Amino acid sequence: MKSFDHYLKLTEEIGFVEESRQSLVYVRGLPNATIQEIIMFETGESGIILSLTSEYAEILTYSKYPVKTGVRATRTGSKQEMPVGFEVLGQTVDSFCNPLNVGSTFTKPKVSRPLDVSPTGIADRKRIEKTFETGVAIVDFLVPLGKGQRELVIGDRKTGKTSFLYQTIIKQAKLGTICIYAAIGKKKADIKRAEAVFKKHGIENNTVIIASGAEDPSGIIYLTPFSAMTLAEYFRDEGHDVLVVMDDLFTHAKFYREIMLIGRRFPGRNAYPADIFYLHARLLERAGNFLLKNNAEVSITCLPAVDSVQGDIAGFIQTNLMSMTDGHIYFDVDLFAKGRRPAINPFISVSRVGRQTQSSLSLSLNREIISLLTSHNQIESFSHFGSETGPDTKRILTTAERIFTFFTQGATEVTDTNLQIVIFGLLWLETWQEIPTMEKDIEVLQKTYLESPQAQAMVKEIVASSPTLNDMLEIVKKRKYDLLQTMGVH
């Protein structure tokens, strides 16, 4: 931004602050002002116009402190923009691309883009057909995602949502996807934790953190997800697949509600403003699978997160986001209390477009696991009545227990999809009789797989030559000894 005098000379319009309410300022004058235009104050602060009346311009400021009445204001003639470019990779920046780490310096991009744009039309979009890997077995098997999908991550606080988002970023960054993590109104400790996780896994050069702190002005927090999506669109237009994680939109909605209530807007349901649905829908609609002018197919996959309260997913913001996304991954507080990690409930979770990206092998795996876990739930319900269990029932309970153990993953642990499939084949063939032995062997399998090109080639060959689950089980059964020996398990 340039000086106040520069814009005053450029537009030749001046207004005066008549009223100031925390982050909202009401300016009289500026006859040619437009919605979303940037306004500059003589004290150096700036803001954007939220609404216009015949008398006032309502301005959302980016200052921590209220602008005093009587201060002069002038138009800039431009909308809010953000510098975008590859220079921001590996950086932690705010909504205006300024570095947040003390002493951190980088060359600021010279190209800028407006933060609020109309979503790309359907003529430039393409059907979602490519699988999106998260590195989390229970999601990749039971709630599959596709590149360009918008999948809501929902659950109570402290149930593992952020850990899952980290795992997905780690997996995708290692596959070459550019990952943008939008930390909305977070504590500084949370932002530092994200930086540490990305650095530990060596993916910082493929990631960008756009962050706003809980102590930041409401205007800065409000812009954070828009900045993330604007940067994603730049990388998309440069031919790169992008993952955008918004952590979280419930916080964003609360700060937007605060802004609107300060502005004395008529409150709607739960005191949220009436346009909150439009605001989030317009934001998330900017994600998708796109066809560029050179016929290249690129995607922006979006994972917005939202908190539920005591397992209730029927809240106003939660149901709004469910209706505008392509499904949701539900973190169950009861499963978390039982020690399930990740605490994802596959029966409540939904993926509306992910299954169309799966291979026939993955689809048959999905059906088999869901069928078994459904039987397991039914048996557990009857067992409360003290009914006796036969051999078939015991087999289902034992196999289900092994599957839950197989699905257990650490907070930042990611696995390869092909390896997941082959391990499941070994599990299904009852290779392991004891859970501790199984856990130990799977750990060895995963470690050997990462270090051995021979093991990777064997696993890839088995999956590629298996059109269905039965075919895969036959191959694994015949080659089980060689497979385990190659993977270092005896």
N, C-alpha and C positions, 0 to 999 in steps of 0.2 A: 504494500500500500504506500502511496505517496502522501505528501503533506496536505493538511486541511486547505491551505491557501491555493495549492495546485488545483484541487477539485472545485473550490469556490470560483476560481477564475475560469475553469473549464465549463461549468454548468450555469454559472451566474444566478444561482438560486441559494437562498439562505433561509433557515428556519430556526426556531428557538424552542428549547425544551420547556414545555408547560407543566409536565407532571412526570415524576419518576417513581416507579414501583419495583424495587429490587432490579430484576433483569429486564424489565419492560420500561420503555421510555416513550412518552407521547410528545411529538413535535408538531408545532403549528407552522404552517408555511409549506414550502416545497410543492408547488402546484403541479409539477410534471412528474412527481415520484411514481414509481411502479412497484407492484408486489415483488418481493424477493430481491429488490435492489439494495446495494450496500450504501449505508449512510455513514459519513465520517463526521465526528465531533471535533471541535477545536481543541479539546483536551487530549486528543490522540486516540480515543476509543472509537470503535466501529460497531456496526450491527446491521441486521437485515430487516427489511420491512415485512411484517407479518400480515398487516391489514391496513386499509385506508378508509377514512370517512371524509365527509365534506370539510371537516375541521382539522382532523389530526392524522398523522401517520404513526401507527403503532410499530415500534422498533424493538427487536430482540437484540440486546447487546451482548458482547463477548467479554465484558469487564467483570471482575470480581466485586467491584464496588459500584454503587448506584451513580449514574450521571446526574449531576446537580441541575436543578431548574435554572433557566436563564442561559445555559450554555448554548452556543451557536452550533448549528448542524448544516451540512450541505450534502447534496447528492453526489454520487460518483459516476453515475451513468452505466454501471456494470453490475452483473449478478455475482453472487459468491462463487469463487473458483478455488481450485486446489492445484498446486504444481504436481505433475505426474511424470514418472520416468523410472528407468531401471536403477537410477542412483539411490532410490529409497530402499532397495533390497538389503536386508540385513540390519535395517534401522528400526528404532522405536520413535515414532513421530506423533504429533497431535493432529487435529483435524485440518490444520493449515500446512502440514508437512514441515513443521518446525521440530528439530530434535528435542527429545525429552530428557535424555541422559546428560548429566552435567559434564561439560568438557567434550561432548560428542560433536563432531563437525563433519559435514559431508557437502558435496556440491549439490546445491538445490536445483532440481530440474527446471528447465527454461520453458517447458510446455505446460500450459494450464488448461483445466477443463472445468466446466460448471458442475456444481454438486447436484443440482436437481434438474434432471432431464427426463423426457418422456421415454418409457420403456420401448425397446426395439419391437417393431411390428411382427406379425406372424409370418409375413412373406420372407423375412430374413432369418427365420428359425427352422430347425430341423428336428425330426423325431429323435428322441433319446434312445440310443442303441448300444452305447458303450458302457461296460461295467465300471463302477466307481468303487475301488477297494478302500476299506477303512483300516485293515489290519486287525480288526476285532472279529474273532471267529463267529460269535453269535449273531452279529449284524450281517456279515458277509454271507452267512448261510441262511438265516431266517428272515432278515429284514434287508434284502439286497437293495443297493442304491445304483443309480445310473449317473453318468457325467451330464451335468446340466440340471440335475434334480434339486428341488428345494425341500429339504427334510427338516422338520422341527425336532429339536431335542428338548424333551420336557420331563420334569420331575422335581421333587422337593429339593431344597438346598442341601448340600453336603451328601448327595447320593451318587456322586461320581460323574456328573455330566461334563464338567470341565476336563477331567482326566480322559474321558472318551474323545473330546474335541482335540486334546493334545495328541492322542494316539493317531487320530485321523490325519492331522497335520503332518506328523512325523512320517507316516506311510506315504502320503501323497507327495510331500516334498522330496522324498527319496526316489519317487517315480518321475520327478521332473516337473511336477505341477507347481505353479507359483501360489503360495498360500498367504492369505491376508487374515490376520487375527484382529478383530475389532473388539477391544476391551472397553466396554461402555460403563462409565462411572465406577470403575474398580478402585480398590485400595492400591497404594503404591507397591505393597508387598506382593499382591497378586500379579501385577505387571512384571515385577522383577522375577517372580517365579516362572512366568512364561518365557522370559528371556533366557533364564538358566536352563530350562528344559530344551529349548531349541538349540542352544549352544552345545549342550551336553551331547546331543544326537547329531551334531555337525550339519544342521539344516538351516542355519541362520542366513546363509546367502540365497536361500530360496524362499525366505519368509519376510513379511513386513508386519510389524505390530503398530496399529493405529489405536492410540489409547487416550482415554480421558479419565481423570481421577474423580473420586467421589467429592473432592473439595473444589473441583473446577466449576466455573459458572455454568448455569443451565444451558446457555446458548452453545457452549463448546460441546457439552455432552449430547445435546440434541443433534449436532452435525456429525457425530462420530460414525454411525453406520452409513450415512450418505457419502462420506469421504472414502470409506472402505470400498463401497460399490463403484464409485467413480474411478478409483485406482484400478479396480478389477477390470473395468471396461477398457481402460487404456491397454493393459496387458493382453486382454482378449483381442483387441484390434491389431495388436502386434503379433498375433498368431499363437498365443500361449493359452493352454488350459489353466483355469484359475479356481481355487477354492477360497470362498469367503466364509469365515466363521464370525457370527455376531453373538457376543457373550455379554449381556443378554438383552433381548428386546423388552422384557418385563421392566427392567430398570429404565430403559429408554422411554417406555410408555409412562412410567411414574413421573419422570422429569418433565415430559411434555404436558402431562396433566397439571403439574405444578405451575408451569408457564401459563397455561390457559386459565387456571383458576385465579392467578394473580391478575390476569387480563380481564377478569370478571365475565368470562364466557359462561353461557348457560350450561351447567353440568348435565351430562347424560348418565348412562348406567355406570354405577360405581364411581360417579363424579368424573369419569373420563370424558374428554371432549368428543363431540359427534364425529369429527373427521379422523379419529385415530385409526379406524379401519382403512380408510382411503390412504392415509399416510404410509402405513406399513405395507399395504397391498401394492402401492406404486413403487415402493422400495424393492420388495422381493420380486416383483415382476421383471426387474432388470436382469435377473439371473435366468439361465436357460442354456439351451444348445443352439449355437448360431452358425450360419453360413456366411462367410465373408465374401467380399467382392471377387477374390481370386478363387472362389469355390472351396476354400479351406474350411474344415469343420472344427470349431473350437467351442469351449463350454465355460460357463461360470456356474459352478456348483455352490449352493448356499446352504449353510447349516445354522439357522438361527436357533438360539437357546431361549428357554423361558422357564421360570420357576412356577411350580404348583405349590399349593398350601395344604399340608396334611393329606397328600395323595389325591386331592380334588383337582381334576383336570377340566372341570366345567366352568372355570372362571371366565370373565368377560374377555380379557386379553388372550388367554389360552385358547378359547374356542375360536376367536377371531383368527389367530395365527394358524390353527388347524385347518380352517376353511380355505386359506389362501396358499397353503403349501401342498406338496405332493405326498404327504404322509408324516408320520411322527414316530420317534423312538422314545419309548416311555421307561424312565428309571423308577422302579417300584420301591418305595420306602420300606415296605414289609420284607421284600427280598433282600434289601440292603441290611436290614436288621438281622436277617438269618445268616448273613455272611457271604451272600452271593456277590461275586465280582467278575464282570460288571453286573449291576443290579437291573438288567434290562428284562422287562416282561415281554416275551415274544408274542403272547396272545393279545395284548392290548396294543402293541406296536403295529404300524401300518406302513407299507411302501406301495404307492399306487402305480408307479412306473418302473420300479427297479427290476421286477421279475421279467419284463420284456427284454432286458439286457442279458439275462442269464443263459448259459449253455444248457443243453438237455441234461448233461450230467449234474449240473448245479440244481436244476429244477427237480430232478428225481431225488437228490439229496435232501432238498428242502421239504418235499412231501413226506419222505420217510421219517425225518426227524420230528416234524410237526405231529405226524400220526403217533409216533412213540410217546412224545411228551404229553399229548392229549390223553392217551391211555394211562400214562403215569399219574396225571392229575385226577382222573376218574378213580383209579385204584386208591389213591391217597384219601379221597373223600369217603370211600366205602370202608377203609381201614379203621376209621374213627368208631365204627360200630362193632369192632372186634371180630370181623369176619376172617376166616382162615385164608391163607394164601397158598395157592397151588404152585407147581413148578413153572408154569407159563407166567403167572403173575410175578413170581420171584425174579424170573429172567428179565421181565420188563422193568422192574424196580432197579435191578442191578445195572442194566444197560443205561437206564436214565441217569443213575448216579454217576456212571462213567462219563456220560455226555456232559453233565453239569461240571464235572471236574475238567473235562477237555475244554469247555468254554471259559473256564476261569483264567483270567489274565491280570497281570500286574498293571499298575497305574499308567506306565509309559511303555509297556511291552507291546510290540506289534509282530504279526506273523505273516508269512507268505500264503497266498490263497491256495496254490497248488499243494503246498505242504499240508495245509489244513485238511484238504480233501483226502490225501493219502493217509494221514494219521487217523482220520475218521474211519477209513476203510479197515485199518488195523484194529481199531477199537471195535468196530461192528463184527469183525471175525473173532472177537474174544481173545485177542492176543494176550491181554493182561487179565489175570485173575484177581490181583490185589491193587487197590487204588494207590497206595504209596509207591509200588513198583511202576505203575503206569505214569505217575507224576514225574518220577525220576527219569524214566526212559524218554518221555516227551521232551523234557528239558535237554537231554543229550541229543535227541533228534534235531531239535531246533538249532542248537549250537553247531552241530556237524553240518547241517544244511547250509548255514551261512558261510562256512569255511571251505566246503568241498564242492568244486565244480562238477565232479563225478556224481555226487548225490543230487545236485540240482538237475543235472541232465536226466538222471533216472526218474526222478519224480515228475519232471515235465513230460517225459515220454509216456509214463503210465497214464497221466491225466489226458494227454492228447489222443491216446489210442482207446479211450473209454467213452463211448457215446452215452452210456447210461450207468446207473449205480451198479446194476448187476454185472455189467461188463468190467467195471473197475474192480469190484470185489473178486471176480474170477482171476484177473491179472495179479492183484495183490496177493491172493491166496497162493498162486503158483510161484510168485517171485518174493514171497515174504522173507525167506531166509537170506537171500542175496541182498534184499532191501535193508533189512535190519543190520546185516554185517557191514554194508557200505556206509550206513548211518552211524556206526559205532556202538550198536546195541547188540548184546550177545545173550 
